Amino acid sequence: MTEPPTPRRTAALAVIVACALVGVLLAPVVVTAGDNATTFQFDPHELEAEPGETVTLDLVASTHGGYGGEGIDQLSMDLAYDSDALTVTDVEHGPMLAAENGGADANGSANGDVTNGDDATDGGGSATVDGSVDIDDEHGTVTIEQQREPSSDGAIGTDTAATITLEVAEDAPSTTTLEITDAEATLVTGYPQASLERDATITIGDGGESDADGDDTIPGFTALLAVAAIVAALFWFGRR
């Protein structure tokens, strides 16, 4: 006859389960903390708009460069949106790729010029951003390509890669999303960095609002509570 699990065995099992769950929860944090990655996110990533209103968002790119200190010299970003809710009317290239390698100021601002299709530099010889934009409103997509000229040591820092202007439809739903479907940063060595992407959510009018008391204000807090509940339950059954 199989012996029932002892409280000690049950406690050990609880610890193992808890450690496994915490490891899964913390894995994204470990990846996010890595230096060899470029993050792409909208600023703001949550905003409210009225039907018919025009809104502007910055697509911000951030990188610490490669492990050898080399920066990036190419960015590409594909965006997707509901064309029945939003219309992209304009995309302007930002100065992120023109940043010096380690030469950004205290606010993360880049030093350089932004150009569209030429190789001009300012009088100080700073790098420029040469880029192209393809807006396909019928399919609700935007493709942005950027190149640093000259590449030199590449760009390192946090700044606006592109500024997106959108018009909200009069009959837009209560909530819609501007997604980053594919983003890539390439080091001056030719190797792509890992990419971490965060989409933007647009609340139209007062739709989609929820009671603040019901919000999970601490990311991952609900999951941690679930882990604690599992551990407590295993301990309780083990002591019976």
Phi and psi in degrees as GROMACS dihedral restraints (atoms count N, CA, C in turn):
[ dihedral_restraints ]
;  ai    aj    ak    al  type     phi  dphi    fc
    3     4     5     6     1   -74.1    20    10
    4     5     6     7     1   130.0    20    10
    6     7     8     9     1   -73.9    20    10
    7     8     9    10     1   140.1    20    10
    9    10    11    12     1   -66.0    20    10
   10    11    12    13     1   150.2    20    10
   12    13    14    15     1   -62.5    20    10
   13    14    15    16     1   137.6    20    10
   15    16    17    18     1   -80.0    20    10
   16    17    18    19     1   160.0    20    10
   18    19    20    21     1   -55.0    20    10
   19    20    21    22     1   -36.4    20    10
   21    22    23    24     1   -66.5    20    10
   22    23    24    25     1   -42.8    20    10
   24    25    26    27     1   -64.7    20    10
   25    26    27    28     1   -40.3    20    10
   27    28    29    30     1   -64.4    20    10
   28    29    30    31     1   -40.2    20    10
   30    31    32    33     1   -63.1    20    10
   31    32    33    34     1   -41.3    20    10
   33    34    35    36     1   -63.7    20    10
   34    35    36    37     1   -40.5    20    10
   36    37    38    39     1   -62.9    20    10
   37    38    39    40     1   -39.5    20    10
   39    40    41    42     1   -61.9    20    10
   40    41    42    43     1   -42.1    20    10
   42    43    44    45     1   -64.0    20    10
   43    44    45    46     1   -41.7    20    10
   45    46    47    48     1   -63.1    20    10
   46    47    48    49     1   -46.0    20    10
   48    49    50    51     1   -62.3    20    10
   49    50    51    52     1   -43.6    20    10
   51    52    53    54     1   -62.3    20    10
   52    53    54    55     1   -44.3    20    10
   54    55    56    57     1   -62.7    20    10
   55    56    57    58     1   -40.4    20    10
   57    58    59    60     1   -64.0    20    10
   58    59    60    61     1   -44.2    20    10
   60    61    62    63     1   -66.2    20    10
   61    62    63    64     1   -41.8    20    10
   63    64    65    66     1   -64.5    20    10
   64    65    66    67     1   -37.1    20    10
   66    67    68    69     1   -61.5    20    10
   67    68    69    70     1   -41.4    20    10
   69    70    71    72     1   -65.3    20    10
   70    71    72    73     1   -40.4    20    10
   72    73    74    75     1   -67.4    20    10
   73    74    75    76     1   -36.4    20    10
   75    76    77    78     1   -86.0    20    10
   76    77    78    79     1   -12.1    20    10
   78    79    80    81     1   -56.7    20    10
   79    80    81    82     1   -46.2    20    10
   81    82    83    84     1   -60.9    20    10
   82    83    84    85     1   -32.5    20    10
   84    85    86    87     1   -65.2    20    10
   85    86    87    88     1   -40.3    20    10
   87    88    89    90     1   -63.5    20    10
   88    89    90    91     1   -43.4    20    10
   90    91    92    93     1   -63.8    20    10
   91    92    93    94     1   -43.5    20    10
   93    94    95    96     1   -61.8    20    10
   94    95    96    97     1   -34.1    20    10
   96    97    98    99     1   -76.4    20    10
   97    98    99   100     1    -9.5    20    10
   99   100   101   102     1   -66.9    20    10
  100   101   102   103     1   143.8    20    10
  102   103   104   105     1   -75.6    20    10
  103   104   105   106     1   -29.8    20    10
  105   106   107   108     1   -88.1    20    10
  106   107   108   109     1    61.9    20    10
  108   109   110   111     1  -156.9    20    10
  109   110   111   112     1   154.5    20    10
  111   112   113   114     1  -116.4    20    10
  112   113   114   115     1   129.6    20    10
  114   115   116   117     1   -99.3    20    10
  115   116   117   118     1   142.8    20    10
  117   118   119   120     1  -125.8    20    10
  118   119   120   121     1   122.9    20    10
  120   121   122   123     1  -151.8    20    10
  121   122   123   124     1   155.5    20    10
  123   124   125   126     1   -87.8    20    10
  124   125   126   127     1   147.2    20    10
  126   127   128   129     1  -129.4    20    10
  127   128   129   130     1   109.0    20    10
  129   130   131   132     1   -79.5    20    10
  130   131   132   133     1   158.4    20    10
  132   133   134   135     1   -93.6    20    10
  133   134   135   136     1    -9.5    20    10
  135   136   137   138     1  -136.2    20    10
  136   137   138   139     1   127.5    20    10
  138   139   140   141     1  -149.8    20    10
  139   140   141   142     1   161.2    20    10
  141   142   143   144     1  -110.5    20    10
  142   143   144   145     1   144.9    20    10
  144   145   146   147     1  -146.5    20    10
  145   146   147   148     1   157.5    20    10
  147   148   149   150     1  -100.3    20    10
  148   149   150   151     1   153.3    20    10
  150   151   152   153     1   -55.2    20    10
  151   152   153   154     1   133.0    20    10
  153   154   155   156     1    85.7    20    10
  154   155   156   157     1    -5.4    20    10
  156   157   158   159     1   -80.9    20    10
  157   158   159   160     1   152.2    20    10
  159   160   161   162     1  -102.3    20    10
  160   161   162   163     1   129.7    20    10
  162   163   164   165     1  -125.6    20    10
  163   164   165   166     1   156.3    20    10
  165   166   167   168     1  -128.8    20    10
  166   167   168   169     1   135.7    20    10
  168   169   170   171     1  -129.4    20    10
  169   170   171   172     1   144.5    20    10
  171   172   173   174     1   -96.0    20    10
  172   173   174   175     1   132.1    20    10
  174   175   176   177     1   -94.9    20    10
  175   176   177   178     1   109.6    20    10
  177   178   179   180     1  -100.0    20    10
  178   179   180   181     1   132.1    20    10
  180   181   182   183     1  -113.0    20    10
  181   182   183   184     1   141.6    20    10
  183   184   185   186     1  -138.9    20    10
  184   185   186   187     1   131.4    20    10
  186   187   188   189     1  -149.1    20    10
  187   188   189   190     1   146.5    20    10
  189   190   191   192     1   -97.4    20    10
  190   191   192   193     1     3.5    20    10
  192   193   194   195     1    84.5    20    10
  193   194   195   196     1  -171.8    20    10
  195   196   197   198     1   -83.0    20    10
  196   197   198   199     1   173.8    20    10
  198   199   200   201     1   -65.0    20    10
  199   200   201   202     1   -22.4    20    10
  201   202   203   204     1   -92.2    20    10
  202   203   204   205     1     6.8    20    10
  204   205   206   207     1    89.4    20    10
  205   206   207   208     1    -0.5    20    10
  207   208   209   210     1   -76.1    20    10
  208   209   210   211     1   146.6    20    10
  210   211   212   213     1   -95.9    20    10
  211   212   213   214     1  -171.2    20    10
  213   214   215   216     1  -103.2    20    10
  214   215   216   217     1   151.1    20    10
  216   217   218   219     1  -129.8    20    10
  217   218   219   220     1     2.9    20    10
  219   220   221   222     1  -142.0    20    10
  220   221   222   223     1   141.2    20    10
  222   223   224   225     1  -133.2    20    10
  223   224   225   226     1   140.9    20    10
  225   226   227   228     1  -139.6    20    10
  226   227   228   229     1   139.1    20    10
  228   229   230   231     1  -142.8    20    10
  229   230   231   232     1   131.0    20    10
  231   232   233   234     1  -110.8    20    10
  232   233   234   235     1   129.3    20    10
  234   235   236   237     1  -114.9    20    10
  235   236   237   238     1   152.4    20    10
  237   238   239   240     1  -136.8    20    10
  238   239   240   241     1   143.9    20    10
  240   241   242   243     1  -153.5    20    10
  241   242   243   244     1   163.8    20    10
  243   244   245   246     1   -81.6    20    10
  244   245   246   247     1   109.2    20    10
  246   247   248   249     1   -69.8    20    10
  247   248   249   250     1   -13.2    20    10
  249   250   251   252     1   -80.0    20    10
  250   251   252   253     1   -18.5    20    10
  252   253   254   255     1  -106.1    20    10
  253   254   255   256     1   -33.9    20    10
  255   256   257   258     1  -131.7    20    10
  256   257   258   259     1   153.9    20    10
  258   259   260   261     1  -133.1    20    10
  259   260   261   262     1   121.6    20    10
  261   262   263   264     1   -80.6    20    10
  262   263   264   265     1   117.1    20    10
  264   265   266   267     1   -99.8    20    10
  265   266   267   268     1   -21.5    20    10
  267   268   269   270     1  -161.4    20    10
  268   269   270   271     1   145.6    20    10
  270   271   272   273     1  -134.8    20    10
  271   272   273   274     1   123.2    20    10
  273   274   275   276     1  -114.2    20    10
  274   275   276   277     1   135.3    20    10
  276   277   278   279     1   -70.5    20    10
  277   278   279   280     1   139.9    20    10
  279   280   281   282     1  -100.1    20    10
  280   281   282   283     1   177.8    20    10
  282   283   284   285     1   -90.0    20    10
  283   284   285   286     1     6.8    20    10
  285   286   287   288     1   -53.7    20    10
  286   287   288   289     1   -49.7    20    10
  288   289   290   291     1   -67.9    20    10
  289   290   291   292     1   -14.1    20    10
  291   292   293   294     1   -86.2    20    10
  292   293   294   295     1    -1.0    20    10
  294   295   296   297     1   -63.9    20    10
  295   296   297   298     1   146.9    20    10
  297   298   299   300     1   -73.4    20    10
  298   299   300   301     1   157.3    20    10
  300   301   302   303     1   -74.4    20    10
  301   302   303   304     1    94.3    20    10
  303   304   305   306     1    85.2    20    10
  304   305   306   307     1     7.0    20    10
  306   307   308   309     1  -105.9    20    10
  307   308   309   310     1    16.3    20    10
  309   310   311   312     1   -71.0    20    10
  310   311   312   313     1   150.1    20    10
  312   313   314   315     1   -78.5    20    10
  313   314   315   316     1  -177.3    20    10
  315   316   317   318     1   -61.8    20    10
  316   317   318   319     1   -24.0    20    10
  318   319   320   321     1   -93.9    20    10
  319   320   321   322     1     6.0    20    10
  321   322   323   324     1    80.4    20    10
  322   323   324   325     1    11.2    20    10
  324   325   326   327     1   -76.9    20    10
  325   326   327   328     1   140.7    20    10
  327   328   329   330     1   -89.4    20    10
  328   329   330   331     1   152.0    20    10
  330   331   332   333     1  -108.5    20    10
  331   332   333   334     1   109.8    20    10
  333   334   335   336     1   165.7    20    10
  334   335   336   337     1   179.8    20    10
  336   337   338   339     1  -109.0    20    10
  337   338   339   340     1   156.5    20    10
  339   340   341   342     1  -113.8    20    10
  340   341   342   343     1   127.3    20    10
  342   343   344   345     1  -126.4    20    10
  343   344   345   346     1   164.9    20    10
  345   346   347   348     1  -127.7    20    10
  346   347   348   349     1    90.9    20    10
  348   349   350   351     1    94.0    20    10
  349   350   351   352     1     5.2    20    10
  351   352   353   354     1  -131.1    20    10
  352   353   354   355     1   173.1    20    10
  354   355   356   357     1  -109.7    20    10
  355   356   357   358     1    25.6    20    10
  357   358   359   360     1   -68.3    20    10
  358   359   360   361     1   146.3    20    10
  360   361   362   363     1  -126.4    20    10
  361   362   363   364     1   163.6    20    10
  363   364   365   366     1   -80.3    20    10
  364   365   366   367     1   179.7    20    10
  366   367   368   369     1   -63.1    20    10
  367   368   369   370     1   -24.2    20    10
  369   370   371   372     1   -86.1    20    10
  370   371   372   373     1     0.2    20    10
  372   373   374   375     1    78.9    20    10
  373   374   375   376     1    18.8    20    10
  375   376   377   378     1   -68.3    20    10
  376   377   378   379     1   158.5    20    10
  378   379   380   381     1   -70.4    20    10
  379   380   381   382     1   157.3    20    10
  381   382   383   384     1  -124.1    20    10
  382   383   384   385     1   167.7    20    10
  384   385   386   387     1  -110.0    20    10
  385   386   387   388     1   119.0    20    10
  387   388   389   390     1  -107.9    20    10
  388   389   390   391     1   117.9    20    10
  390   391   392   393     1  -143.0    20    10
  391   392   393   394     1   170.3    20    10
  393   394   395   396     1  -138.3    20    10
  394   395   396   397     1   154.3    20    10
  396   397   398   399     1  -135.4    20    10
  397   398   399   400     1   134.8    20    10
  399   400   401   402     1  -125.4    20    10
  400   401   402   403     1   111.2    20    10
  402   403   404   405     1  -102.3    20    10
  403   404   405   406     1   119.7    20    10
  405   406   407   408     1  -115.7    20    10
  406   407   408   409     1    86.8    20    10
  408   409   410   411     1   -70.3    20    10
  409   410   411   412     1   -26.1    20    10
  411   412   413   414     1   -61.2    20    10
  412   413   414   415     1   -40.1    20    10
  414   415   416   417     1  -100.7    20    10
  415   416   417   418     1    -1.3    20    10
  417   418   419   420     1    68.1    20    10
  418   419   420   421     1    46.5    20    10
  420   421   422   423     1  -135.2    20    10
  421   422   423   424     1   152.6    20    10
  423   424   425   426     1  -135.8    20    10
  424   425   426   427     1   132.3    20    10
  426   427   428   429     1  -116.7    20    10
  427   428   429   430     1   125.9    20    10
  429   430   431   432     1  -120.6    20    10
  430   431   432   433     1   126.9    20    10
  432   433   434   435     1  -122.7    20    10
  433   434   435   436     1   135.6    20    10
  435   436   437   438     1  -139.2    20    10
  436   437   438   439     1   145.8    20    10
  438   439   440   441     1  -135.3    20    10
  439   440   441   442     1   134.8    20    10
  441   442   443   444     1   -84.0    20    10
  442   443   444   445     1   132.3    20    10
  444   445   446   447     1  -130.1    20    10
  445   446   447   448     1   122.0    20    10
  447   448   449   450     1   -77.5    20    10
  448   449   450   451     1   163.4    20    10
  450   451   452   453     1   -65.1    20    10
  451   452   453   454     1   -42.8    20    10
  453   454   455   456     1    42.1    20    10
  454   455   456   457     1  -125.7    20    10
  456   457   458   459     1   -89.9    20    10
  457   458   459   460     1     1.1    20    10
  459   460   461   462     1    84.0    20    10
  460   461   462   463     1   174.0    20    10
  462   463   464   465     1  -102.4    20    10
  463   464   465   466     1   141.2    20    10
  465   466   467   468     1  -134.9    20    10
  466   467   468   469     1   133.3    20    10
  468   469   470   471     1   146.8    20    10
  469   470   471   472     1  -168.5    20    10
  471   472   473   474     1  -130.2    20    10
  472   473   474   475     1   120.5    20    10
  474   475   476   477     1  -165.7    20    10
  475   476   477   478     1   175.3    20    10
  477   478   479   480     1   -71.9    20    10
  478   479   480   481     1   125.0    20    10
  480   481   482   483     1   -89.9    20    10
  481   482   483   484     1   -33.4    20    10
  483   484   485   486     1  -158.6    20    10
  484   485   486   487     1   148.9    20    10
  486   487   488   489     1  -112.9    20    10
  487   488   489   490     1   123.5    20    10
  489   490   491   492     1  -106.8    20    10
  490   491   492   493     1   128.4    20    10
  492   493   494   495     1  -111.0    20    10
  493   494   495   496     1   129.4    20    10
  495   496   497   498     1  -129.9    20    10
  496   497   498   499     1   150.2    20    10
  498   499   500   501     1  -109.1    20    10
  499   500   501   502     1   133.3    20    10
  501   502   503   504     1   -89.7    20    10
  502   503   504   505     1   130.8    20    10
  504   505   506   507     1   -66.6    20    10
  505   506   507   508     1   151.4    20    10
  507   508   509   510     1   -63.6    20    10
  508   509   510   511     1   -31.6    20    10
  510   511   512   513     1  -108.3    20    10
  511   512   513   514     1    29.5    20    10
  513   514   515   516     1   -64.2    20    10
  514   515   516   517     1   148.7    20    10
  516   517   518   519     1   -67.8    20    10
  517   518   519   520     1   174.2    20    10
  519   520   521   522     1   -65.1    20    10
  520   521   522   523     1   -30.2    20    10
  522   523   524   525     1  -142.2    20    10
  523   524   525   526     1   138.4    20    10
  525   526   527   528     1  -143.2    20    10
  526   527   528   529     1   166.3    20    10
  528   529   530   531     1  -128.7    20    10
  529   530   531   532     1   140.0    20    10
  531   532   533   534     1  -105.8    20    10
  532   533   534   535     1   111.8    20    10
  534   535   536   537     1  -101.5    20    10
  535   536   537   538     1   147.0    20    10
  537   538   539   540     1   -98.3    20    10
  538   539   540   541     1   102.1    20    10
  540   541   542   543     1   -86.2    20    10
  541   542   543   544     1   -24.9    20    10
  543   544   545   546     1  -160.5    20    10
  544   545   546   547     1   120.1    20    10
  546   547   548   549     1  -134.7    20    10
  547   548   549   550     1   142.5    20    10
  549   550   551   552     1  -146.9    20    10
  550   551   552   553     1   137.7    20    10
  552   553   554   555     1  -119.2    20    10
  553   554   555   556     1   135.7    20    10
  555   556   557   558     1  -117.3    20    10
  556   557   558   559     1   129.8    20    10
  558   559   560   561     1   -70.7    20    10
  559   560   561   562     1   160.9    20    10
  561   562   563   564     1   -62.9    20    10
  562   563   564   565     1   -18.1    20    10
  564   565   566   567     1   -79.2    20    10
  565   566   567   568     1    -6.8    20    10
  567   568   569   570     1    96.6    20    10
  568   569   570   571     1    -5.3    20    10
  570   571   572   573     1   -91.3    20    10
  571   572   573   574     1   136.1    20    10
  573   574   575   576     1   -77.1    20    10
  574   575   576   577     1   146.6    20    10
  576   577   578   579     1   -90.4    20    10
  577   578   579   580     1   160.0    20    10
  579   580   581   582     1   -65.5    20    10
  580   581   582   583     1   148.9    20    10
  582   583   584   585     1  -119.9    20    10
  583   584   585   586     1   136.4    20    10
  585   586   587   588     1  -119.3    20    10
  586   587   588   589     1   125.6    20    10
  588   589   590   591     1  -122.9    20    10
  589   590   591   592     1   142.9    20    10
  591   592   593   594     1  -134.7    20    10
  592   593   594   595     1   122.1    20    10
  594   595   596   597     1   -79.5    20    10
  595   596   597   598     1   172.6    20    10
  597   598   599   600     1  -113.7    20    10
  598   599   600   601     1   140.5    20    10
  600   601   602   603     1  -113.5    20    10
  601   602   603   604     1   128.8    20    10
  603   604   605   606     1  -114.2    20    10
  604   605   606   607     1   119.9    20    10
  606   607   608   609     1   -94.6    20    10
  607   608   609   610     1   124.0    20    10
  609   610   611   612     1   -93.0    20    10
  610   611   612   613     1   123.6    20    10
  612   613   614   615     1    61.7    20    10
  613   614   615   616     1  -134.6    20    10
  615   616   617   618     1  -103.4    20    10
  616   617   618   619     1    12.4    20    10
  618   619   620   621     1   -71.7    20    10
  619   620   621   622     1   149.6    20    10
  621   622   623   624     1    78.0    20    10
  622   623   624   625     1    -0.4    20    10
  624   625   626   627     1   -74.6    20    10
  625   626   627   628     1   145.9    20    10
  627   628   629   630     1  -128.1    20    10
  628   629   630   631     1   160.6    20    10
  630   631   632   633     1   -61.2    20    10
  631   632   633   634     1   127.5    20    10
  633   634   635   636     1   -58.7    20    10
  634   635   636   637     1   -29.2    20    10
  636   637   638   639     1   -67.7    20    10
  637   638   639   640     1   -18.7    20    10
  639   640   641   642     1   -96.7    20    10
  640   641   642   643     1     0.1    20    10
  642   643   644   645     1   -77.9    20    10
  643   644   645   646     1   146.8    20    10
  645   646   647   648     1   -89.9    20    10
  646   647   648   649     1    89.8    20    10
  648   649   650   651     1   -74.4    20    10
  649   650   651   652     1   -18.2    20    10
  651   652   653   654     1  -110.1    20    10
  652   653   654   655     1   112.0    20    10
  654   655   656   657     1   -55.2    20    10
  655   656   657   658     1   129.9    20    10
  657   658   659   660     1    82.5    20    10
  658   659   660   661     1    -2.4    20    10
  660   661   662   663     1   -65.0    20    10
  661   662   663   664     1   -40.3    20    10
  663   664   665   666     1   -61.8    20    10
  664   665   666   667     1   -41.4    20    10
  666   667   668   669     1   -64.6    20    10
  667   668   669   670     1   -39.4    20    10
  669   670   671   672     1   -65.7    20    10
  670   671   672   673     1   -36.7    20    10
  672   673   674   675     1   -62.5    20    10
  673   674   675   676     1   -38.1    20    10
  675   676   677   678     1   -63.6    20    10
  676   677   678   679     1   -41.4    20    10
  678   679   680   681     1   -60.9    20    10
  679   680   681   682     1   -46.0    20    10
  681   682   683   684     1   -61.2    20    10
  682   683   684   685     1   -38.8    20    10
  684   685   686   687     1   -65.5    20    10
  685   686   687   688     1   -39.8    20    10
  687   688   689   690     1   -63.6    20    10
  688   689   690   691     1   -46.2    20    10
  690   691   692   693     1   -60.8    20    10
  691   692   693   694     1   -44.5    20    10
  693   694   695   696     1   -63.4    20    10
  694   695   696   697     1   -40.0    20    10
  696   697   698   699     1   -65.2    20    10
  697   698   699   700     1   -42.2    20    10
  699   700   701   702     1   -64.2    20    10
  700   701   702   703     1   -40.9    20    10
  702   703   704   705     1   -63.1    20    10
  703   704   705   706     1   -40.9    20    10
  705   706   707   708     1   -65.4    20    10
  706   707   708   709     1   -44.3    20    10
  708   709   710   711     1   -67.2    20    10
  709   710   711   712     1   -32.6    20    10
  711   712   713   714     1   -69.3    20    10
  712   713   714   715     1   -25.1    20    10
  714   715   716   717     1   -89.1    20    10
  715   716   717   718     1    -5.8    20    10
